[in-house]
Amino acid sequence: MDTLLKADLFFFVTTIVVAVWGVLLTIIFLYVISIIRAVKRMVERAHEELDSIAADFSDMRHTVKEGVETTTRYARNAFTGISMGRIATFLINTVAESRAQKKRRTRKRSTDDGDEE
């Protein structure tokens, strides 16, 4: 009878240990599942934020391209809008005015020199 009692005690203890291990493993798996879900949510949020950042960069790149195109268009219009005739007229008038001033200075010096004699 002693061996039957030992066998019953062994099976009883083994059953309790298996049940405790089962509960512990269930708790661990629940925590692991909870952690995996949290990581999944963080990854989904990161994907959403990255998509948002990519859209922002796309908008910014589009805005910069528009600004460059507009600036280029204004610069091109500014240089092509001024006709070569206007530039030539400006240069001719500037040179003529410079020569006229030089002549006036020369005449003034010669009249000042002539008065002293």
Backbone as a chain_set.jsonl record, in Angstrom:
{"seq": "MDTLLKADLFFFVTTIVVAVWGVLLTIIFLYVISIIRAVKRMVERAHEELDSIAADFSDMRHTVKEGVETTTRYARNAFTGISMGRIATFLINTVAESRAQKKRRTRKRSTDDGDEE", "coords": {"N": [[0.816, -1.178, 0.0], [2.009, 1.102, 0.548], [3.55, 1.845, -1.717], [1.53, 2.418, -3.531], [0.431, 4.693, -2.399], [2.602, 6.406, -2.605], [2.748, 6.599, -5.389], [0.287, 7.794, -5.95], [0.706, 10.235, -4.612], [2.863, 11.238, -6.146], [1.622, 11.567, -8.682], [-0.289, 13.461, -7.978], [1.265, 15.713, -7.169], [2.658, 16.147, -9.545], [0.529, 16.817, -11.23], [-0.286, 19.23, -10.08], [2.043, 20.791, -10.488], [2.157, 20.801, -13.294], [-0.233, 22.161, -13.813], [0.334, 24.665, -12.606], [2.528, 25.472, -14.172], [1.177, 25.643, -16.616], [-0.617, 27.786, -16.094], [1.239, 29.833, -15.589], [2.587, 29.927, -18.077], [0.425, 30.682, -19.683], [-0.105, 33.251, -18.67], [2.334, 34.486, -19.314], [2.224, 34.274, -22.132], [-0.007, 35.914, -22.592], [1.018, 38.414, -21.809], [3.061, 38.63, -23.706], [1.538, 38.687, -26.068], [0.169, 41.083, -25.585], [2.341, 42.887, -25.625], [3.206, 42.526, -28.271], [0.971, 43.512, -29.641], [1.074, 46.205, -28.819], [3.506, 46.993, -29.978], [2.805, 46.614, -32.63], [0.837, 48.601, -32.918], [2.476, 50.851, -32.527], [4.181, 50.645, -34.738], [2.328, 50.902, -36.827], [1.5, 53.522, -36.341], [3.928, 54.833, -36.736], [4.259, 54.32, -39.466], [2.102, 55.817, -40.446], [2.896, 58.405, -39.669], [5.283, 58.612, -41.103], [4.253, 58.518, -43.695], [2.848, 60.901, -43.629], [4.966, 62.719, -43.263], [6.35, 62.237, -45.637], [4.442, 63.18, -47.452], [4.415, 65.872, -46.681], [7.058, 66.615, -47.374], [6.868, 66.21, -50.101], [4.964, 68.158, -50.788], [6.439, 70.413, -49.999], [8.619, 70.231, -51.747], [7.283, 70.576, -54.155], [6.338, 73.19, -53.799], [8.779, 74.577, -53.643], [9.772, 74.064, -56.206], [7.832, 75.423, -57.721], [8.354, 78.023, -56.81], [10.974, 78.394, -57.736], [10.545, 78.176, -60.477], [8.841, 80.374, -60.844], [10.537, 82.492, -60.043], [12.556, 82.206, -61.939], [11.073, 82.725, -64.229], [10.339, 85.43, -63.743], [12.899, 86.598, -63.705], [13.772, 86.029, -66.292], [11.83, 87.434, -67.754], [12.436, 89.989, -66.873], [14.968, 90.467, -67.972], [14.55, 89.973, -70.687], [12.51, 91.671, -71.145], [13.51, 94.204, -71.188], [14.384, 96.023, -73.809], [16.895, 95.811, -76.349], [17.274, 98.17, -77.66], [16.571, 100.091, -75.763], [18.599, 99.721, -73.905], [20.83, 100.394, -75.474], [20.204, 103.082, -76.057], [20.27, 104.164, -73.474], [22.999, 103.78, -72.83], [24.233, 105.329, -74.844], [23.208, 107.893, -74.264], [24.313, 108.229, -71.705], [27.073, 108.214, -72.25], [27.178, 110.44, -73.945], [26.341, 112.478, -72.189], [28.422, 112.357, -70.352], [30.568, 113.19, -71.969], [29.703, 115.762, -72.565], [29.78, 116.957, -70.036], [32.5, 116.834, -69.606], [33.426, 118.552, -71.596], [32.295, 120.951, -70.695], [33.676, 121.312, -68.298], [36.243, 121.584, -69.309], [35.974, 123.938, -70.844], [35.328, 125.703, -68.797], [37.683, 125.701, -67.326], [39.418, 126.711, -69.211], [38.387, 129.272, -69.584], [38.693, 130.277, -67.039], [41.448, 130.254, -66.864], [42.073, 132.079, -68.855], [41.127, 134.494, -67.859], [42.908, 135.115, -65.892], [45.179, 135.944, -67.162]], "CA": [[0.0, 0.0, 0.0], [2.912, 2.223, 0.617], [3.919, 2.227, -3.083], [0.356, 3.029, -4.153], [0.345, 6.039, -1.838], [3.67, 7.181, -3.223], [2.371, 6.847, -6.784], [-0.783, 8.796, -5.921], [1.321, 11.503, -4.242], [3.63, 11.68, -7.311], [0.707, 12.069, -9.707], [-0.919, 14.666, -7.453], [2.25, 16.788, -7.238], [2.917, 16.383, -10.966], [-0.629, 17.511, -11.755], [-0.232, 20.615, -9.591], [3.152, 21.46, -11.177], [1.75, 21.018, -14.69], [-1.259, 23.206, -13.796], [1.015, 25.937, -12.324], [3.259, 25.821, -15.399], [0.186, 26.042, -17.624], [-1.092, 29.125, -15.749], [2.352, 30.751, -15.814], [2.786, 30.075, -19.524], [-0.714, 31.451, -20.195], [0.133, 34.659, -18.29], [3.45, 34.968, -20.134], [1.732, 34.445, -23.499], [-0.878, 37.09, -22.616], [1.899, 39.581, -21.812], [3.734, 38.677, -25.015], [0.529, 39.146, -27.03], [-0.041, 42.502, -25.304], [3.515, 43.612, -26.114], [3.178, 42.482, -29.739], [-0.069, 44.451, -30.087], [1.575, 47.567, -28.619], [4.511, 47.218, -31.012], [2.079, 46.733, -33.896], [0.246, 49.948, -32.947], [3.546, 51.827, -32.721], [4.643, 50.534, -36.124], [1.293, 51.506, -37.667], [1.575, 54.982, -36.158], [5.155, 55.276, -37.394], [3.968, 54.331, -40.906], [1.238, 56.977, -40.717], [3.717, 59.615, -39.545], [6.2, 58.641, -42.241], [3.469, 58.913, -44.863], [2.577, 62.329, -43.47], [6.223, 63.429, -43.521], [6.612, 62.133, -47.074], [3.518, 64.107, -48.123], [4.91, 67.226, -46.4], [8.222, 66.855, -48.218], [6.395, 66.319, -51.482], [4.369, 69.496, -50.92], [7.503, 71.399, -49.909], [9.375, 70.156, -52.996], [6.427, 71.193, -55.186], [6.339, 74.635, -53.546], [10.096, 75.098, -54.018], [9.842, 74.049, -57.674], [7.013, 76.535, -58.211], [9.076, 79.259, -56.51], [12.107, 78.499, -58.655], [10.0, 78.466, -61.804], [8.351, 81.756, -60.836], [11.702, 83.374, -60.01], [13.198, 82.113, -63.255], [10.211, 83.426, -65.176], [10.489, 86.866, -63.497], [14.235, 87.018, -64.139], [13.787, 85.981, -67.754], [11.022, 88.558, -68.228], [13.123, 91.246, -66.572], [16.055, 90.657, -68.921], [14.053, 90.036, -72.07], [11.562, 92.781, -71.227], [14.275, 95.411, -71.502], [14.824, 95.842, -75.187], [18.273, 96.198, -76.629], [17.239, 99.583, -78.04], [16.58, 100.889, -74.533], [19.938, 99.634, -73.333], [21.722, 101.189, -76.329], [19.867, 104.487, -75.847], [20.787, 104.538, -72.165], [24.456, 103.88, -72.897], [24.587, 106.479, -75.691], [22.915, 109.102, -73.493], [25.277, 108.324, -70.612], [28.357, 108.621, -72.833], [27.034, 111.822, -74.441], [26.301, 113.359, -71.025], [29.765, 112.372, -69.807], [31.382, 114.042, -72.843], [29.25, 117.149, -72.405], [30.321, 117.433, -68.766], [33.934, 117.002, -69.784], [33.612, 119.77, -72.381], [31.98, 122.088, -69.831], [34.797, 121.487, -67.371], [37.377, 122.078, -70.08], [35.694, 125.337, -71.165], [35.397, 126.494, -67.563], [39.1, 125.842, -66.988], [40.076, 127.602, -70.174], [37.921, 130.651, -69.324], [39.31, 130.685, -65.772], [42.855, 130.487, -67.172], [42.138, 133.254, -69.71], [40.858, 135.662, -67.049], [44.069, 135.384, -65.061], [46.263, 136.505, -67.961]], "C": [[0.868, 1.253, 0.0], [3.311, 2.708, -0.779], [2.744, 2.867, -3.808], [0.162, 4.452, -3.655], [1.415, 6.949, -2.426], [3.323, 7.527, -4.671], [1.272, 7.892, -6.845], [-0.218, 10.181, -5.583], [2.126, 12.081, -5.416], [2.703, 12.266, -8.371], [0.007, 13.353, -9.259], [0.035, 15.863, -7.582], [2.533, 17.133, -8.702], [1.759, 17.152, -11.59], [-0.615, 18.977, -11.329], [0.87, 21.382, -10.318], [2.773, 21.76, -12.619], [0.705, 22.131, -14.757], [-0.626, 24.579, -13.552], [1.801, 26.392, -13.557], [2.305, 26.286, -16.494], [-0.324, 27.457, -17.37], [0.008, 30.154, -16.015], [2.596, 30.986, -17.312], [1.646, 30.882, -20.162], [-0.527, 32.933, -19.889], [1.259, 35.249, -19.147], [2.991, 35.207, -21.576], [0.806, 35.655, -23.611], [-0.052, 38.38, -22.625], [2.61, 39.738, -23.166], [2.765, 39.179, -26.089], [0.258, 40.637, -26.84], [1.118, 43.346, -25.832], [3.523, 43.647, -27.639], [2.129, 43.437, -30.285], [0.405, 45.901, -29.939], [2.622, 47.921, -29.675], [3.833, 47.403, -32.37], [1.447, 48.119, -34.019], [1.31, 51.013, -33.182], [4.058, 51.807, -34.162], [3.619, 51.16, -37.069], [1.331, 53.028, -37.559], [2.816, 55.547, -36.833], [4.952, 55.33, -38.909], [3.098, 55.531, -41.272], [2.037, 58.275, -40.675], [4.696, 59.731, -40.706], [5.473, 59.026, -43.522], [3.168, 60.403, -44.824], [3.828, 63.159, -43.766], [6.555, 63.392, -45.005], [5.709, 63.083, -47.853], [3.962, 65.554, -47.899], [6.122, 67.562, -47.266], [7.832, 66.995, -49.681], [5.785, 67.695, -51.726], [5.454, 70.573, -50.904], [8.321, 71.418, -51.207], [8.592, 70.813, -54.127], [6.429, 72.713, -55.035], [7.674, 75.259, -53.96], [10.23, 75.13, -55.536], [9.028, 75.187, -58.267], [7.727, 77.86, -57.987], [10.246, 79.467, -57.456], [11.613, 78.836, -60.059], [9.51, 79.907, -61.894], [9.513, 82.736, -60.856], [12.412, 83.372, -61.354], [12.392, 82.876, -64.291], [10.335, 84.941, -65.001], [11.843, 87.377, -63.989], [14.311, 87.044, -65.665], [13.001, 87.151, -68.33], [11.717, 89.892, -67.985], [14.218, 91.505, -67.6], [15.565, 90.743, -70.359], [13.084, 91.188, -72.248], [12.261, 94.093, -71.548], [14.822, 95.214, -72.907], [16.249, 96.331, -75.352], [18.337, 97.671, -77.03], [17.283, 100.479, -76.822], [17.966, 100.895, -73.905], [20.904, 100.497, -74.14], [21.467, 102.677, -76.131], [20.418, 104.982, -74.51], [22.298, 104.727, -72.213], [24.897, 105.091, -73.717], [24.355, 107.782, -74.943], [23.917, 109.304, -72.368], [26.623, 108.795, -71.137], [28.285, 110.069, -73.299], [27.038, 112.802, -73.272], [27.689, 113.476, -70.401], [30.678, 113.275, -70.643], [30.998, 115.51, -72.689], [29.796, 117.738, -71.109], [31.818, 117.698, -68.881], [34.23, 118.295, -70.554], [33.35, 120.999, -71.529], [33.113, 122.361, -68.859], [36.009, 122.07, -68.088], [37.188, 123.552, -70.419], [35.831, 126.219, -69.928], [36.842, 126.722, -67.163], [39.785, 126.829, -67.939], [39.627, 129.045, -69.974], [38.527, 131.164, -68.021], [40.784, 131.006, -66.01], [43.002, 131.773, -67.989], [41.893, 134.52, -68.926], [42.083, 136.073, -66.253], [45.152, 136.072, -65.864], [46.103, 137.921, -68.111]], "O": [[0.478, 2.31, -0.495], [3.399, 3.918, -0.985], [2.943, 3.771, -4.62], [-0.234, 5.326, -4.426], [1.161, 8.119, -2.708], [3.586, 8.643, -5.119], [1.312, 8.783, -7.693], [-0.61, 11.179, -6.187], [2.078, 13.287, -5.656], [2.97, 13.344, -8.901], [-0.258, 14.234, -10.078], [-0.371, 16.921, -8.065], [2.635, 18.31, -9.047], [1.985, 18.051, -12.401], [-0.902, 19.863, -12.135], [0.648, 22.522, -10.727], [3.038, 22.855, -13.115], [0.75, 22.961, -15.665], [-0.997, 25.553, -14.207], [1.744, 27.561, -13.937], [2.611, 27.231, -17.221], [-0.455, 28.247, -18.306], [-0.247, 31.211, -16.592], [2.789, 32.122, -17.744], [1.881, 31.673, -21.075], [-0.764, 33.779, -20.751], [1.15, 36.371, -19.642], [3.332, 36.227, -22.174], [0.832, 36.353, -24.624], [-0.371, 39.322, -23.35], [2.736, 40.845, -23.69], [3.136, 40.003, -26.925], [0.13, 41.374, -27.817], [0.897, 44.404, -26.421], [3.815, 44.684, -28.235], [2.369, 44.105, -31.29], [0.171, 46.728, -30.821], [2.617, 49.032, -30.205], [4.242, 48.251, -33.163], [1.506, 48.743, -35.079], [1.092, 51.962, -33.936], [4.336, 52.861, -34.733], [3.99, 51.866, -38.007], [1.21, 53.734, -38.56], [2.764, 56.62, -37.435], [5.411, 56.265, -39.565], [3.331, 56.183, -42.289], [1.876, 59.139, -41.537], [4.915, 60.822, -41.232], [6.008, 59.771, -44.343], [3.223, 61.087, -45.846], [3.751, 64.184, -44.443], [6.991, 64.394, -45.571], [6.154, 63.722, -48.807], [3.896, 66.372, -48.817], [6.209, 68.656, -47.824], [8.403, 67.807, -50.409], [6.055, 68.325, -52.748], [5.408, 71.524, -51.684], [8.675, 72.486, -51.707], [9.162, 71.52, -54.958], [6.511, 73.438, -56.026], [7.701, 76.337, -54.554], [10.739, 76.101, -56.096], [9.472, 75.845, -59.208], [7.717, 78.728, -58.86], [10.485, 80.58, -57.925], [12.193, 79.677, -60.744], [9.735, 80.582, -62.898], [9.482, 83.712, -61.606], [12.821, 84.423, -61.847], [12.95, 83.585, -65.128], [10.426, 85.668, -65.99], [11.933, 88.439, -64.605], [14.856, 87.98, -66.249], [13.446, 87.791, -69.283], [11.603, 90.815, -68.791], [14.384, 92.637, -68.054], [16.11, 91.504, -71.159], [12.854, 91.64, -73.37], [11.654, 94.995, -72.125], [15.638, 94.323, -73.144], [16.734, 97.162, -74.584], [19.335, 98.344, -76.773], [17.952, 101.512, -76.832], [18.448, 101.926, -73.437], [21.701, 101.241, -73.571], [22.415, 103.457, -76.045], [20.963, 106.083, -74.423], [22.821, 105.715, -71.698], [25.827, 105.798, -73.33], [25.2, 108.677, -74.975], [24.33, 110.434, -72.103], [27.25, 109.673, -70.545], [29.218, 110.842, -73.079], [27.675, 113.853, -73.355], [28.091, 114.557, -69.971], [31.47, 114.037, -70.091], [31.859, 116.39, -72.682], [30.227, 118.891, -71.084], [32.334, 118.666, -68.322], [35.155, 119.034, -70.216], [34.084, 121.984, -71.616], [33.47, 123.515, -68.623], [36.71, 122.931, -67.555], [38.127, 124.338, -70.299], [36.37, 127.324, -69.989], [37.198, 127.81, -66.709], [40.605, 127.654, -67.535], [40.423, 129.961, -70.178], [38.84, 132.349, -67.906], [41.312, 131.942, -65.41], [43.988, 132.488, -67.815], [42.424, 135.563, -69.306], [42.273, 137.256, -65.97], [45.994, 136.746, -65.27], [46.926, 138.57, -68.758]]}, "num_chains": 1, "name": "protein.A"}
